[in-house]
Amino acid sequence: MSGFLFVVPPLVGHINPAVGVADLLLARGHRVAWACADPGLVGRLAGDRAPVFPCAGPVPGVGEARRPPDLRGPEALKFLWEWYLLPLAEAMAPEVRAAVEAFRPDVVVADQQAFSGGLVAERAGLPWATSATTSAEFADPLAGLPRVTEWLAERLADLRGSVGDPAGDADPRFSPHLVLAFSTVELAGPTAAARGGPIRWVGPSITARPAAAGFPWDWLDPGRATVLVTLGTANADAGGRFLAVCREALRARADRVQGVVVDPGNTLGTSRLRSLGADAASSRDGIPSPDGTRAPYGAQPSPGHDKDLLVLPAVPQLALLERADAVVCHAGHNTVCEALWHGVPLVVAPIRDDQPVVAGQVVDAGAGVRVRFGRVTAARLGAALDAVLHEPGHRAAAERIGTAFRAAGGATAAADSLEQLAWEYR
């Protein structure tokens, strides 16, 4: 029996892939614990099967970590590092050290954006694995931005001096022992495939999630294509215009298409929550509310809901993808992988962070069409939607990637690799 400490940021898209891996390790008789700046979030996603060590750290979207919704490109990426990822690493480090001392893990599993995990493990002389929940870093998202690259290298060096082993030289985003990449080269592309190091392409970790009842399944018309539109919950404040464009494009195709639009911020003014219990899930992540609870999905009929368009604050995304014919999204890595897992082609409209890289991977793989988030018109979006619905190449590419995802092993392959790492360092 070995012990595994998962160090994760308080970001749902980074916790969900690790949950299935942690559950498998527990089922195999190993000890598992978590360290996170939002223990409640880990509890909602992972249950109470393993202890959670609470850590300090900024809350995404709150205070200085609240990024202006119109920030894009290099400025948005720099903001993410300067005001969230680096402060998070500094703040989490003392509690991560305490968790290591109390739990005594054999292996630390550090999310690629929870730098303190790898640095603390390095300083303690423990083997550690990187949990890479997005494939963007393998494609070097800072390529062509030498000043940003230099600035980041300096910040990471400072962080190593205060948190890690000053004599070490490993990039905290890439463990020298094991990197679990929750994708495959069929999506990540040849550049990622050529990257050296101990990378294990395990594919997405797709596991069942608890979901509240209440989605109106009988609303779906089997005679028309179903299109899911989602921007995740982290982009609720930036999506009003884009969702309105999607609504227009979908209604123009109402004779052959029905749309399910996820609008957690109620930017379209049509969603009305219905109480379905406190444990509901969202389109992918659950909807954070000001008091820290998660809002349920489901809605009462309102003027914005008709036979052609359903606007909800959240949906049971995995179950809905089994019936979807296309997805329109922000190119968030989890949403993209979940769609492709089900063989569903995409229209991608990246907003910021790793999303432009992931969108490029989707297009290069032939599994979707890219549009400009801030400028796309209903006509252009409709044309992209028609392409992924009616041109067979996009669906064939999505199905090919989905097949590769399933063959990679997912959570099982990741758990196997972690067990092997623990064995090697006994």
Salt bridges, closest charged atoms under 4 A:
ASP23 OD1 - ARG49 NE 3.01
GLU82 OE1 - LYS78 NZ 2.94
ASP111 OD1 - HIS14 ND1 3.00
GLU122 OE1 - ARG160 NH1 2.39
GLU137 OE1 - ARG173 NH1 3.43
GLU154 OE1 - ARG155 NH1 3.95
ASP158 OD2 - ARG155 NH2 3.32
ASP171 OD2 - ARG173 NH2 2.81
ASP221 OD2 - ARG224 NE 3.08
ASP237 OD2 - ARG66 NH2 3.98
ASP255 OD1 - ARG256 NH1 2.96
ASP285 OD1 - ARG284 NE 2.86
ASP306 OD2 - ARG251 NH2 3.00
ASP308 OD1 - ARG224 NH1 2.76
ASP308 OD1 - LYS307 NZ 3.27
GLU338 OE2 - ARG209 NH2 2.38
ASP353 OD1 - ARG67 NH1 2.69
ASP386 OD1 - ARG253 NE 2.89
GLU391 OE1 - HIS394 NE2 3.45
ASP416 OD1 - ARG28 NH1 2.76
GLU419 OE1 - ARG28 NH1 2.83
GLU419 OE2 - HIS30 NE2 2.67
